[in-house]
Amino acid sequence: MLNKNDSSFTGNARSVSAIDWLPEGKLKLLDQRKLPTEEVYIELSTAADAAAAIKDMVVRGAPAIGITAAYGVVLSVLKSGPDSTDQVARDIEVLAASRPTAVNLFWALDRMKRVIQQHESNGSPVEALLQEALLQEAQLIHEQDIAANKKMGASAVALMRARQSTPIRVLTHCNTGALATGGYGTALGVVRRLQEENVLGHVYADETRPWLQGARLTAWELVQEGIPVTLNADVAAGHLMQAGKIDWVVVGADRITANGDTANKIGTYSLAVLAKHHGLKFMVVAPESTIDMQLRTGQDIPIEEREGDEIVAVKGQIIAPQGVHTFNPVFDVTPHDLIDAIVTEKGIIEYPNETKMRALFAKTCD
Ligand SMILES: CSC[C@H]1O[C@H](OP(=O)(O)O)[C@H](O)[C@@H]1O
């Protein structure tokens, strides 16, 4: 286990990466459970370690989960040795079972399985060649995610500037930044681009109960970069909208279905209803790896429920009586008709519906 004295730590969220492949064949993760008070890194050497890190939210965020799983497959092949097909297949199943909602996990594993299948179709895969091909694919998934985030940031800000005067004031939910992705961020990538173009009015960050991704992670990223952020209780979001403080609600996604219904952190649906009521714009920002054209509507999306102890305690401090029942779904689904724009690296869909989604994605998701 490494602490922030680790040589790669520079003290700046912009250069801090949640996920790094080490030359000695290990995966280094920033333990997001310990932020913002501690920057602690862990090094993983097995696929089971990677699956546990996803399940336990050492690393979280739909794209980051997919990238971690891809490196987990590399760890599996490195560890399994020759004739490891069955063990690698078992490891991929363990990775797939780590969390159910973010489709990026399954998208990334499918890409890695295609590399294995290509090698197997060429006769028995030469182990070293397969290991190298899988590492290259995982690193490509990682790099493509960062590039997608920067492209989405630019196109989202261009749309916002075409729709209203500047500066632009944003409310965001959960964490969708460098910690949730390969780097730069999805919804937080839009915030970064607004700041880069000097048209950011202000960012309001929902604390995002119960896991507090907004308070612990989004605020950490933005404060470190000097981006003007105000942390608010989730229940204050409606008040901010009613007070005329917000122009756009901008969020990430964990799975977007063929009609544009969007699963995202619990509380997103409420924000969309509030935004509609107050006549504000609601934007979803997500790479194509978050699109699931195999599901027709959001009703089909598996919604993860986590342990009640995430609700009844905050950083170990008990805040509810012993024996209370709990209900802890950690995602909800925003219907497409509450979404003004879905921004992806392939293009922007305004007022999404199945026809528009299929026009943009059918060719790549059949
Ligand atoms: C870049 S999208 C990240 C997405 O993932 C988060 O969920 P979790 O922290 O539980 O992995 C949240 O839904 C974000 O919008």
PDBQT file of the ligand as one rigid body, heavy atoms in Angstrom, charges set to zero:
ROOT
HETATM    1  C1  LIG A 401     -18.520   9.362 -15.366  1.00  0.00    +0.000 C 
HETATM    2  S1  LIG A 401     -20.035   8.745 -14.938  1.00  0.00    +0.000 SA
HETATM    3  C2  LIG A 401     -19.808   8.227 -13.306  1.00  0.00    +0.000 C 
HETATM    4  C3  LIG A 401     -21.120   7.749 -12.721  1.00  0.00    +0.000 C 
HETATM    5  O1  LIG A 401     -20.857   6.650 -11.850  1.00  0.00    +0.000 OA
HETATM    6  C4  LIG A 401     -21.289   7.024 -10.555  1.00  0.00    +0.000 C 
HETATM    7  O2  LIG A 401     -21.739   5.954  -9.792  1.00  0.00    +0.000 OA
HETATM    8  P1  LIG A 401     -20.758   5.251  -8.709  1.00  0.00    +0.000 P 
HETATM    9  O3  LIG A 401     -19.999   6.346  -8.013  1.00  0.00    +0.000 OA
HETATM   10  O4  LIG A 401     -21.699   4.485  -7.808  1.00  0.00    +0.000 OA
HETATM   11  O5  LIG A 401     -19.871   4.329  -9.519  1.00  0.00    +0.000 OA
HETATM   12  C5  LIG A 401     -22.405   8.001 -10.833  1.00  0.00    +0.000 C 
HETATM   13  O6  LIG A 401     -23.569   7.336 -11.256  1.00  0.00    +0.000 OA
HETATM   14  C6  LIG A 401     -21.775   8.829 -11.911  1.00  0.00    +0.000 C 
HETATM   15  O7  LIG A 401     -22.646   9.612 -12.639  1.00  0.00    +0.000 OA
ENDROOT
TORSDOF 0
